[in-house]
Amino acid sequence: MKKREIRDFARQGGQNLFFLLLLMSCLLPEFTAAQNWVQTPEIPAASLYAIAELNGALYAAADSAIYVSTNGGGTWAQTPAQPPSTRLYALHSSQGYLYIGTSGDGIFRSADGGGSWQALSSGLSGFAKSIAGLATRGDSLYAATNGSGVYALNLISPAEWKPFNSGLFQLGASSIICSGNTLLACISAYVFFHQQGASAWQEATEDTLHGRIPLSLHRHGDYLYLGTTGGVYRSDLSTRGWQQADIRAQPDQDIQTFASQGSLLFAGLNYRNQHWIWSTADHGATWDIRSHEFAFVFTLFPANNRMWAGRSDGLWSIDMSVWTGIADREVQSPDVPTLMQNYPNPFNPATTIPFSLPAKAAVSLKVFDATGREAATLVSAELPAGSHAYTWNAEGRASGVFICRLQAGTFVETRKLILLK
């Protein structure tokens, strides 16, 4: 190699090294502070559908095995015995028992934390043996099935499951929960509720979903939340008066699961083999992004100061203080606009930049390159209070670090964006 080529190579290498160090300095704080999910090594990186807790132990159901942790999630192992099914799906704990609903093989019950399993499917046949969800009300266990509606089993003398479908005009269920003395179930394109002592199910959503398919139900405080193929809905505990409580930065997406911890409600959203986790501290009026990962999420379960996520690539967890600490600071300063981190980040070529406003304000959202030159103006207008999101397409620009600046009145906040091609 000639001397001039060596000098050119060294000069280019120095520039590349500078950019690499700059990129790492921007990325490392984000990934260590906000994206430090930990995979559970004892569980295969395959679909994990359900998580439950019983007598201080955590249980997780993968396709063909149930795992248990007796030390708060520190270590995991398969339960001593396994149900005779390779299609495990709906895990439920109640009154000292652990139940597993399968996709075609019915239901099994364990009285000793997975030490042994007993078949509990008498009365179930055909589509009724494909279980979408389980719920307990009083002395009865209820099974939502994929094609035969809802079945009930008396737990005092659990002899045989009985159809529990009076009032239902659809039978393909996706989930079921119990809120107080009321059962709620997502069945086909509808949500039904059944109050204890009533003779039949009643439709809860009527014509409010506008073609969106219900996927998940959750109670948090004085509200019920419904996840659909087109966003989030909220109702009071009467199950009437459903209203949209959408994640405005990602409207009309599949809300697969909910979880709650303290004042925070979390929603898991799936789209194109990716998922996002959002949270709200004001009953869905505004949402803040907490996580973005490249896998589907099936379930979220908070326990032992960690959020556990059953995903298409196994069981993962994250320290909840990463999120609850942020939420505490937000609650303490409710009148301050917030510029959230863009997603995805790094990105190529487009990224979404979400922010929230506590009140109507004149807003400027701009992007600058590393030299301070303006790269784009995404918005310059008066916007109402609430959550907003704008997309920046950096097609044609070289890889590098960019700065996004939000100005709302006298408030100014910036975030680093990483374009990586």
N, C-alpha and C positions, 0 to 999 in steps of 0.2 A: 504493500500500500504506500502511495506517495505521501510526502509530508503534508501537502495541501489537503489531500483527502483525509488524512488523519486529523488535521485541524478542523476541517468541516464536520467530520464525524463527532469529534469531541464537543464542538459547539452545538450541534444538533442534539447530542446526547445530554448535554447540560440543560438544554431547553426542555427536552422530554422529561428529564429527571425533575426539573422545577415543576412542570405541570403535574407529574405523578405525585410529588409531595404535596402540592397544593390541593389536588383532588383528595388525597388521603386525609389531609387536615380538615377538609369539609365533610367527608363522609364518615369518618370514625366517630365523631361525637353523636351523629344521628343514629348510627347503627348500634352503638353501645348504650345510648340513653333511651332510644325509642323502638328499636327493632331487635332486642336481644332475646328472641324466642329460643328456647332450649328444647331440642328433640329428646324424647325418652328413648334411650338406646336399647332397652330390653324389649321394645315393641317394634315389630317390622314397620317399614315405611310404606304402609298400604292403608286402605280405607279403614278408619275407625269411626264408628257411628254414634256411640253413646257412652256417657260417663254417669256414675252414680256414687253415692256415699252411704255407707251403712256401718253403724257402730264404730265410727272413727276411721274406718278404712275406705279407701277409694277403689272403685272398680271401673274398668274400661272394656268395652266390647268391640273387638275387631271382627272381621268376617268369620273366622273359624276358631277363635279362642277368646276367653275372658281373662283379663289380667287384674291383679290386685296389688295395692301398695298399703302396707300397714304402718309406714313411717312418714305420712304426710306427702307422699309423692317422691321421696328421696330415691327409692328403688322400687322396681316392679318385677313381678313374676306371674306366670300363669297360675290360676287357681288350681288346687290339688286335683280337682275333677273338672271335666268339661261337659257341657250339654252335648248330646249326640246329634249335632247339627253343624253344618259348615256355612250356615247363612244366618248368623247372629245379627240382630238389628236393634231392638228396643229394650233398653236396660232400665229397670225400675226397682226401687227399694221401698218397703212399707211394712210396718209392724213387725220388724225383726227378720223379714224374709227378703231375699233377692230374687227378682223375676227377670227372665230374658225372653223376649218375643223374637221369633225367627221369621224369615221370609220363606214360608212354605212348610215348616215343620212344627208349627204351633208354639206352645209356651212351656217353659220349664221353671221350676222353683227350687231354691236352695234355702235350707234352714240353718246351715252352718257356714255361711260365708264362702260358698263355692267348694266345700269339702265333698259334697255330693249333690246330685240333682234329681228331681222327681218330675216326670212328665205330668203336665197339668192341662191337657188338651181335650178331655172328654167333652163332647158336644160340639167341637169344632171340626169342620171338614171343608174341603175345597178351598175357596178364597179366604174363608174364615181362619185358616191356619197361617195366613200371611199377615203378620202383625206390624202395624205402622206406629202404634204407641200404646202405653198403658197408663192408667190413672186409678187412684184409690179415693173412694168417697164412703165414709162411715165403715161399715162392715162388708163392703163389696169392692171387687176389683173389676175395672172396665177395660176392655180391649178394643181399640179402633183397628179395624181390619182393612186390607187393601181393596176388597171387593164385596164384602158381606156386611157392611155397616158396623155396628157396635154390639159387642157381647158383654154380658155381666156374669160374674161368679160370686156367690155368697162365700165369704171367707170363714164364716163360723162353721159351716159344713160344706166345704168345697167339693161337691160331687160332680156337677156338670155345668158347663157354660150354657147360658140361655140368650137367645136373640133379644136385643134391647133397642129395637128399631122403630117403635111406634112414633109416627110423625115425620120420619125421614123419607124423602122422595129421591135421594141419591144414596149410594152405598160405598163408594170408593173413598176411604178416609186417608188422611195424611198425618193427622196429629190429634191428641186429646189431652186436656188438662182438667183439673178440678180447682175451682176458685170458690173457697168457702163451701157452701152446699150446692154449688152450681157446676155442672159439667159443661164444657165447651168442646166442640169437635170441628175440625176442618174436614169437610166431606165434599168431594168433587169441587164445584165452583161456589160452595156456600159455607157459612159458619152456622152451626146449630147450637142451641143451649138447652139444658134440661135441669130444671130446679127440683130439688129433693121433694118427693111427694107428688110431683106432677105426673099426669098420665101419659104425656107424650113430649117429644122434642119439639122445639119451635125454631123457626129461622131467625137468626140474629142480625144478619147483614142486609136482608131484603135486597134492594136495588142499589146499594151504596158502593159496590166494588167495581162496577162498570167493566165487567169482563175479566178483572184480575183474579187469578186463582189463589186461594188461601193456602199457605204452606206451614205456618207456625203460629203458636199462641203463647202468651206469657202474661202473668200478672205481676205488676210492680206497684206497690202502694195502693192507691185508690183508683188505679186505672188498669184496663186490659189492653194489651197490644197484640196486633195481628200483622204478621209478615206475609206478604203476597208476592206474586210475580210482577207486581208493579208498585212496590213501595210499602210503607208502614201506615197502619190505621190504628186509631186509639178510641176507646170507649170508656165510659164510667162502668162501675161494677154491675149496673143493671143490664149490661150487654146491649143496650140500645144506644142510638145516636153515635154511630161510628163516624169518625172524621179522619181525614188524611193528616198524618204527622210525618210527612216525607223527609228523607234526607235530600235536601235540595241540590246538593253538589252531585248526587248520583240518583236522579229520579228514575222511576220505572224499572228498577232492577230487582232481582230475586232476593228477598229477605229470608234466609234459610233458618236462622236461629236467633234467640234472645238469651240474655243472662242479666242478672242485676246484682249489684254490690253496693250497699249503703244507699246514697242518693242517686247513684248512677245506673242508667239502663244501657246495656250494650246490645248492638245489633250486628249480626254477621251477614254480609252481603256477598253473593257469588256472581261472577261474570267472567266468561271465557277462561275457565281454568285458573282463575285468580279469586282472591277474596279480600274484602276490606272489613275492618271492624270499626264501627262508629259508636260514640256514646252521647248521651244527653243527660243533663241534670235539670232540665225544665220541661219534662214530660213530652219531649218531642218537638218543642217549639224551635230549638236549634240543635244541631248535631256537630260534633267534633270528631275528626278522623283520629284513630289511635294506631291503626296498623294496616299494612298492605303486604300480602304474601302471595306467592305463585303456587297456589293449591286451593282446592275447594275446602270449605269449612262445613262440617255437618252439625257440630254441637259445641257450645261454650259452657263451661262449668267452673265457677269460682270456688276455691277451697284452699285453706291454709295459706292465705295471702298471695295466692297465685291464680292466674286465669289459665284454665286448661282448655285446650282446643282439640277436638277430634277432627282430623282433616283427612284428605285423600292421600296424604303422605305420612300418616301415623299420628302419634300423640305428642303434642307440643305444649309448653307452658311458658309463662312470662310473669315476672314479679309485678304484682298489682300496684305497688307503690309508684311504678312508672306512670300509671294512668291516674290513680286516685290523688297523687300529689299534684298533678297538673290540674285535676278537677277542683281540688281545694283552692288553688290559687285563682282559678277562674271564678269560683263562687264568691271569693272575697272581693273580686273586682268586676262586678257584673256590668258596669257602665263603660267598660273599655273595649274598643274594637279588638278583634283578634285575627291575625294573619296566620293561617295554619301552613304546615309544610306541604309543598306540592307533592303530587303522586302521579305516576311513579317518579322516583328520584334515586338514581340517575334515570334519564329518559332519552328516547330517540324515536321520532323527532318531536312528539307532542307530549305535553304534561298539563295537568289540571291544577289550578291554584285556588284553594278555597279560603274564604274569610267570612267573618260574622260581624254584624253591626248591632249595637244595643239600641240604636235610634236612627232615624233618617239622617243622612249626611251626604255632603258633597264628597265624592270618592274619586281618587286617582289611583289606578293600579298600573305600574310601569315596570318594564324589565330593562336592565342595563348590563352591558358586558363588563369584563374585568377592568377595562380602562376607564369606565365611567360613561361611555357613550350609550345613548338611549337605543335599545334594540327593538322595543315594542311598547305601545300604549294599549293596554287591554280594555280599560274603561276610563272614562272621564265624564261622570254624570252624577246626578243626585239619585241615591238608591234608598229603598226603604229598609227598616230594621229587619234583621233575620240573617239567614245563611245565604251566601252567594258563592259562585264558583265560575271561573273563566279559564279557557284553554288557550295555551300558547303553543303554536306550531313553529318550531325552530328549523324547519326544512331549509337547507341551503347554508346553514351556519356551521362553522367548525366546532369541534368538541371544545369544551371549556367551562369555566365557572361563570354563572350569571347571577345578578342580584335582582330580586323582585322587591319593589317598594310599594307598600300600601299607605296612602295618605287619606285620612278621613277627618275633615276639619283640621284641627291642630295636631291630631294624633298621627304618628309616623312609625311604621314597623317594617323591617326588612327580613328576607329569607334568602338563603343561598340555593341556587338551582344548578344541577350538574347535567350538562349535555354530554353524553358519552356515546360516540359512534364507533 
